[in-house]
Amino acid sequence: MKQSRFLVGAALQAAAMVGALAAGTTAGQAQTSQPGWVSVSACTPAGPLIPTNTTETCGSDVLQPILAGLVTNDAKTGAIIDDIAEAITTTDNKTWRIKLRNGRKFHDGTEVLARNFVDAWNWAAYGPNGQSNNDWFSVIVGYGDLNPKAPKGEKPPVPATKAMSGLKVLNDHEFQVELKLPVPVFKSQLSYKAFYPMPDSFFADPAAFGRKPVGAGPFQLVSGTPDTGYKLAAFPGYGGPAKPSIKGVDLRIYTSREAAYNDLVAGNLDLLRDIPASKLVADLWKRDLRGRAVVQPRANIQALGMPYTDANPHLLKPAIRQALSMAIDRKAIVEILFNGIGQPATGWVPPGVEGYQPGACGEYCSFNPEKAKELLAKAGGYKGDIKVYYAGDSEVKSAMDAVCNSIQNTLGITCVTSALSDNAAFRSYTRSGKVDGLFPSNWTMDYPSIDNALVPLYSKEGTSNRGAYESAAFDALLDKAATEDSSAAIKTYQEAERLLIADMPRVPLWNPAMTVGHSPKVRSVTLYANGRIDYSALALKE
Amino acid sequence: MTDLLQATPRAAKDGVEPRRRNRSLTGEALALLGRSPLVWVALVVLAILAAMAIAPGLFTNVDPQRCILLNSRKPPAYGSWFGFDIQGCDVFARTVYGARASLAVALLATLGSTLIGGALGLVAGFNGGIIDAVISRVTDVVLGLPTLLGAIVILATLGNTGGGVLRLALVLSLLGWATEARLMRASVLQIRNAEYVRAARVAGASSLWIALRHVLPNAVAPLLVLATLSLGSYVGTEATLSYLGLGLQPPTISWGTAISDAQPYLASAPHMLMFPSLVLTVTVLALVMLGEAVRRAFDPRSR
């Protein structure tokens, strides 16, 4: 019976291995939090925690509770309210005078002064620092001096100055911003973390800051790493509008949301945002969580990104892009895979955003197999397989499978989904310009205005223009809108949005709703429109 | 089995056992196998599975890659015996088409590990000395490495770069040959000093000739038994690795990937998980049953 024992041994070993793997993702997470603390699921930040260089959700989720800016949003109404700013005044939307409150402190004990803003903005706008949020400062006078242009193929020269002439410190608590052109939405833009102040210690050692960021927000980072998670304790010296009643936030890193969900149901986790789709099916999560399930609308759009490069010549044809869009049965996917939570997208701007126009994409975003086939045939057909890439550690697999199946069934093109190992690999591949297929692209609004749904994603220099889309007519409209007053600008942006129909740079898929599950310990869970948890409203049951 | 084949009939002719006709060890073993109903059950199951792997079109005319979302999670019914999965794919069709990849990995991995292990075991056992010492120590090292852990480390390092069935089979063979090598070495050691081997040596036969002509045929039986048994375990290993997302990748359909896809929907669509698991279990059971019967048939002590 020697061989049989060997087999049994192997089977036991296999079982132990699977057990060990499962334990690996939750190791050390089974313990309950300290009293007054709330444990929240999080994901591994893609890079150092520097606000001007963090554009992805995982890093932002860690940074947001730590930081504070001039203004912030009211979680309930979405209105802009003053945070560190006491007054922001302008007469012409061009020259802005900003006065700070006295006594707001960074977590290291230093006071937030005007120079902390001016130095931070200059640092982020300084080209050689290579910050991904650099573009946000392009409206400020003197930005060009920090980002000298070089002829194609050459390295840009080192800027002669490190400061923008448009920024002036008036005194410790006041500074002035000179913009190149009137920007009516400038005050709302200031709620984005690119404009947040940085403590003096940051400029001495940015790398140390990236590991342990210091802000002026309601929570200070006590300890943590990208692999294990972060402990954020309420900052006793916080004097802003979002003072929390909880004592701390325990951000726990999960490699899969299924694992986080299991921990939530087992009572080992207090808060999980974005319930895995498999648990929405048949309302399973409502049964598991019994009244602790929250659905909230969200300013978000899930789209299908495509390369606008010669990596895939087929996808350069607008008609093929439109055919793909019309081959996707968005309604069935939302109804069946998400159990009706969320809604099919009808344009490139999420609903609830200022400037949203329903049905902006028109018939090209509705499921129409006949027209899709016709468009494909007119464009000369599609040879070969079409690939849909996604990050293996994300939850989009079932949705991308369904998109792929819908394209395959409608157009008869073999469609294959392909998992890249993780979020970092996915981001670097889809940004490389070499990607030869489709990829999911999710956009959460930085602030709820139409320009934020268009400029970063589809303008030539856009920070998140992963498909390398380029349209002179579209960019011209954006430039025009930037010079106009609020209501005229919105009309121009809407016109620009309608231009996207012809090129279909990304295929709008759906606007996911926010799903949150929480433990019995937590009550009054509210979220900002962009999906951030409002920790100041969070309360614990006695 | 040349030598044994010639050796036993002579004993039979002496009339010790007149009813037993000219039978070799292999012949007796086969006769014994033929009498066991369990073996026939296992063989029928395996024949069906082999047919599925070779010509899945005989069992279903549904395209396993054609998934219609509107059919999502529909339970088993007439015409769709196993129901539909979350994407609206026919579970029966996917299970039938999954046989090919799952069995191919198991077959190739068994073939690979038996060839590597058999060759090394033969060389080590036949030559002895320093060669034996080196091979045996390497075998010990590989034997000490858990196959599944090793496969996870290697496959995770290689990443999802494709390669599919062949890559997986290669990794499993490279990690799984040690038991085969040990077994082969042990049985070669037994035979190495047998009289007919010595006789051949005296007659001036070359080492290679003796090894291939006299030693190998007589030492290979235990190896074949082990191969049959490990076939079943490799089917399971493929499923485990694919379940963990490290084995086969879509669009390859295998039982492991089907189980992996179905797992999150266990509560809302149990049939999605049940049928591929059931077929997987039956396959492994049939292979283990056959292997066990073969082992017993070839083991003179169990008669």
Contacts between the chains, C-beta under 8 A, distances in Angstrom:
chain1	res1	chain2	res2	distance
A	3	B	225	6.8
A	3	B	226	5.9
A	3	B	229	5.0
A	3	B	291	7.2
A	3	B	292	8.0
A	3	B	295	6.0
A	4	B	229	7.7
A	4	B	292	6.7
A	6	B	179	6.6
A	6	B	229	7.8
A	7	B	229	6.2
A	7	B	232	7.5
A	7	B	233	5.7
A	7	B	288	6.8
A	10	B	147	7.1
A	10	B	233	5.5
A	11	B	233	7.6
A	11	B	236	7.2
A	13	B	146	5.5
A	13	B	147	7.9
A	13	B	148	6.4
A	14	B	148	5.3
A	14	B	236	7.0
A	14	B	237	7.2
A	14	B	240	5.5
A	17	B	146	7.2
A	17	B	148	4.9
A	17	B	149	6.2
A	17	B	152	7.4
A	17	B	240	7.9
A	18	B	240	7.0
A	18	B	244	7.5
A	21	B	152	7.9
A	21	B	244	6.8
A	258	B	264	5.9
A	276	B	264	6.7
A	278	B	86	7.6
A	278	B	264	3.5
A	278	B	265	5.4
A	278	B	268	7.5
A	279	B	264	7.6
A	281	B	73	7.3
A	281	B	86	7.2
A	281	B	265	6.6
A	281	B	268	4.7
A	281	B	269	7.7
A	282	B	73	7.8
A	282	B	267	7.6
A	282	B	268	4.1
A	284	B	267	5.6
A	284	B	268	5.8
A	329	B	69	6.7
A	332	B	69	4.8
A	332	B	70	6.2
A	333	B	69	6.5
A	336	B	69	5.5
A	336	B	70	7.5
A	336	B	72	4.8
A	337	B	69	7.6
A	337	B	72	7.6
A	337	B	86	7.3
A	392	B	160	7.0
A	392	B	245	6.8
A	398	B	86	6.3
A	398	B	87	7.2
A	401	B	67	7.8
A	401	B	87	5.3
A	401	B	250	7.8
A	402	B	69	5.5
A	402	B	87	5.9
A	405	B	67	4.5
A	405	B	68	7.6
A	405	B	69	6.7
A	405	B	87	5.8
A	405	B	88	7.5
A	405	B	89	8.0
A	406	B	69	6.9
A	408	B	65	7.3
A	408	B	66	7.7
A	409	B	66	6.5
A	409	B	67	7.6
A	409	B	68	6.5
A	414	B	65	7.9
A	416	B	250	7.1
A	416	B	251	5.1
A	417	B	250	6.1
A	418	B	160	7.3
A	418	B	249	7.5
A	418	B	250	7.9
A	419	B	160	5.9
A	419	B	245	7.5
A	419	B	249	7.0
A	420	B	160	6.9
A	421	B	159	5.4
A	421	B	160	6.2
